[in-house]
């Protein structure tokens, strides 16, 4: 096949088209995030920007239990929609709404109460916990928006998904930035997030109802709420808990080192680390749409057999790795100019930290489809064991490295944890697919 024909073939593939549309939206979203990040860093200063990073690390710590509603719903709904099972679709959407409400009014309320106490215990600064409370409260208001996002992904309405997400992102940034510039400080960011979630609650409801009227397989929100008491969520929870635990353990890879860093490292250094990490991992802007499409595509590939599933996963992983190598190389060359230009001399150390973090950015390309492949193959217990084993075995190393080597220790453990995750995950998947091939050969 000639190069021109191959390009034309790729352009006609739905997967490539969808990824391209998401890519445009993702780049726009990232530019907005960059503008907000620069504003926060310059207006708040290094110390407060470091506290901003610690707030999110604390939220990750407090979210110990998560029934994985979003990702389990996305995976199960994609399969149900492909099968055109109307009853199943209604039950899965009902499960998501029900489990989200249950999570907030039990664990969510508890974490809101204890957040300042935990922040006082770890950092001697209850303000971090008070700000974390606002993030947790935002979760309740975002349930309807999450329903809409899941639905648009499953229906492959990528243009509509891109529009609604970027509209949300614009307001999500404009309001907090405005509050910061008006002098509300760090608290203004999180109040802005809360206001944005409140605005998009009715908007998401209206858009969902408009789509449901056109799609005969979809229930109305009224049908979903009437089904809350009827639906048996035991099966979905069993699958969702495994995904949720895996999500939390994955989040701890970044949260635990950062939480310990807050004890031993200055807020200014943490701010420099955050900027460096965000900058050097910009390849994620290109790869994020691939990861999202894979969450829907791999369940479809599975319908055609494990051989097709393995092929599609490996293709996506290799492509993502190549993209991350190319983009990271470009970012390293541009780092001295871009970071200094946007963030100023106060964050000059971010340039050096970004160079140290380059291996992380490159390896992250291999991790893009990992969550989707383990969810699709229903092997969540395996990835949980991998994550749990890595965390338990490396905790002493993380503590020692950060306590004695400070910021260099933080950078080392960040890269080290990802290396272990990628190696163990690929070793397991290789074994899994080989066992499947042997079963087919015997048949």
Secondary structure in CASP SS format (residue, H / E / C, confidence):
PFRMAT SS
TARGET T0000
AUTHOR 0000-0000-0000
METHOD secondary structure of the structure
MODEL  1
X C 1.00
X C 1.00
X H 1.00
X H 1.00
X H 1.00
X H 1.00
X H 1.00
X H 1.00
X H 1.00
X H 1.00
X H 1.00
X H 1.00
X C 1.00
X H 1.00
X H 1.00
X H 1.00
X H 1.00
X H 1.00
X H 1.00
X H 1.00
X H 1.00
X H 1.00
X H 1.00
X H 1.00
X H 1.00
X H 1.00
X H 1.00
X H 1.00
X H 1.00
X H 1.00
X H 1.00
X H 1.00
X H 1.00
X H 1.00
X H 1.00
X H 1.00
X H 1.00
X H 1.00
X H 1.00
X H 1.00
X H 1.00
X H 1.00
X H 1.00
X H 1.00
X H 1.00
X H 1.00
X H 1.00
X H 1.00
X H 1.00
X H 1.00
X H 1.00
X H 1.00
X H 1.00
X H 1.00
X H 1.00
X H 1.00
X H 1.00
X H 1.00
X H 1.00
X H 1.00
X H 1.00
X H 1.00
X C 1.00
X C 1.00
X C 1.00
X C 1.00
X C 1.00
X C 1.00
X H 1.00
X H 1.00
X H 1.00
X H 1.00
X H 1.00
X H 1.00
X H 1.00
X H 1.00
X H 1.00
X H 1.00
X H 1.00
X H 1.00
X H 1.00
X H 1.00
X H 1.00
X C 1.00
X C 1.00
X H 1.00
X H 1.00
X H 1.00
X H 1.00
X H 1.00
X H 1.00
X H 1.00
X H 1.00
X H 1.00
X H 1.00
X H 1.00
X H 1.00
X H 1.00
X H 1.00
X H 1.00
X H 1.00
X H 1.00
X H 1.00
X H 1.00
X H 1.00
X H 1.00
X H 1.00
X H 1.00
X H 1.00
X H 1.00
X H 1.00
X H 1.00
X H 1.00
X H 1.00
X H 1.00
X H 1.00
X H 1.00
X H 1.00
X H 1.00
X H 1.00
X H 1.00
X H 1.00
X H 1.00
X C 1.00
X C 1.00
X H 1.00
X H 1.00
X H 1.00
X H 1.00
X H 1.00
X H 1.00
X H 1.00
X H 1.00
X H 1.00
X H 1.00
X H 1.00
X H 1.00
X H 1.00
X H 1.00
X H 1.00
X H 1.00
X C 1.00
X H 1.00
X H 1.00
X H 1.00
X H 1.00
X H 1.00
X H 1.00
X H 1.00
X H 1.00
X H 1.00
X H 1.00
X H 1.00
X H 1.00
X C 1.00
X C 1.00
X C 1.00
X H 1.00
X H 1.00
X H 1.00
X H 1.00
X H 1.00
X H 1.00
X H 1.00
X H 1.00
X H 1.00
X H 1.00
X H 1.00
X H 1.00
X H 1.00
X H 1.00
X H 1.00
X H 1.00
X H 1.00
X H 1.00
X H 1.00
X H 1.00
X H 1.00
X H 1.00
X H 1.00
X H 1.00
X H 1.00
X H 1.00
X H 1.00
X H 1.00
X H 1.00
X H 1.00
X H 1.00
X H 1.00
X H 1.00
X H 1.00
X H 1.00
X H 1.00
X H 1.00
X H 1.00
X H 1.00
X H 1.00
X H 1.00
X H 1.00
X H 1.00
X H 1.00
X H 1.00
X H 1.00
X H 1.00
X H 1.00
X H 1.00
X H 1.00
X H 1.00
X H 1.00
X H 1.00
X H 1.00
X H 1.00
X H 1.00
X H 1.00
X C 1.00
X C 1.00
X C 1.00
X C 1.00
X C 1.00
X C 1.00
X H 1.00
X H 1.00
X H 1.00
X H 1.00
X H 1.00
X H 1.00
X C 1.00
X C 1.00
X C 1.00
X C 1.00
X C 1.00
X C 1.00
X C 1.00
X H 1.00
X H 1.00
X H 1.00
X H 1.00
X H 1.00
X H 1.00
X H 1.00
X H 1.00
X H 1.00
X H 1.00
X H 1.00
X H 1.00
X H 1.00
X H 1.00
X H 1.00
X H 1.00
X H 1.00
X H 1.00
X H 1.00
X H 1.00
X H 1.00
X H 1.00
X H 1.00
X H 1.00
X H 1.00
X H 1.00
X H 1.00
X H 1.00
X H 1.00
X H 1.00
X H 1.00
X C 1.00
X C 1.00
X H 1.00
X H 1.00
X H 1.00
X H 1.00
X H 1.00
X H 1.00
X H 1.00
X H 1.00
X H 1.00
X H 1.00
X H 1.00
X H 1.00
X H 1.00
X H 1.00
X C 1.00
X C 1.00
X H 1.00
X H 1.00
X H 1.00
X H 1.00
X H 1.00
X H 1.00
X H 1.00
X H 1.00
X H 1.00
X H 1.00
X H 1.00
X H 1.00
X H 1.00
X H 1.00
X H 1.00
X H 1.00
X H 1.00
X H 1.00
X H 1.00
X H 1.00
X H 1.00
X C 1.00
X C 1.00
X H 1.00
X H 1.00
X H 1.00
X H 1.00
X H 1.00
X H 1.00
X H 1.00
X H 1.00
X H 1.00
X H 1.00
X H 1.00
X H 1.00
X H 1.00
X H 1.00
X H 1.00
X H 1.00
X H 1.00
X H 1.00
X H 1.00
X H 1.00
X H 1.00
X H 1.00
X H 1.00
X H 1.00
X H 1.00
X H 1.00
X H 1.00
X H 1.00
X H 1.00
X H 1.00
X H 1.00
X H 1.00
X H 1.00
X H 1.00
X H 1.00
X H 1.00
X H 1.00
X H 1.00
X C 1.00
X H 1.00
X H 1.00
X H 1.00
X C 1.00
X H 1.00
X H 1.00
X H 1.00
X H 1.00
X H 1.00
X H 1.00
X H 1.00
X H 1.00
X C 1.00
X H 1.00
X H 1.00
X H 1.00
X H 1.00
X H 1.00
X H 1.00
X H 1.00
X H 1.00
X H 1.00
X H 1.00
X C 1.00
X C 1.00
X H 1.00
X H 1.00
X H 1.00
X H 1.00
X H 1.00
X H 1.00
X H 1.00
X C 1.00
X C 1.00
X C 1.00
X H 1.00
X H 1.00
X H 1.00
X H 1.00
X H 1.00
X H 1.00
X H 1.00
X H 1.00
X H 1.00
X H 1.00
X H 1.00
X H 1.00
X H 1.00
X H 1.00
X H 1.00
X H 1.00
X H 1.00
X H 1.00
X H 1.00
X H 1.00
X H 1.00
X H 1.00
X H 1.00
X H 1.00
X H 1.00
X H 1.00
X H 1.00
X H 1.00
X H 1.00
X H 1.00
X H 1.00
X H 1.00
X H 1.00
X H 1.00
X H 1.00
X H 1.00
X H 1.00
X H 1.00
X H 1.00
X H 1.00
X H 1.00
X H 1.00
X H 1.00
X H 1.00
X H 1.00
X H 1.00
X H 1.00
X H 1.00
X H 1.00
X H 1.00
X H 1.00
X H 1.00
X H 1.00
X H 1.00
X H 1.00
X H 1.00
X H 1.00
X H 1.00
X H 1.00
X H 1.00
X H 1.00
X H 1.00
X H 1.00
X C 1.00
END
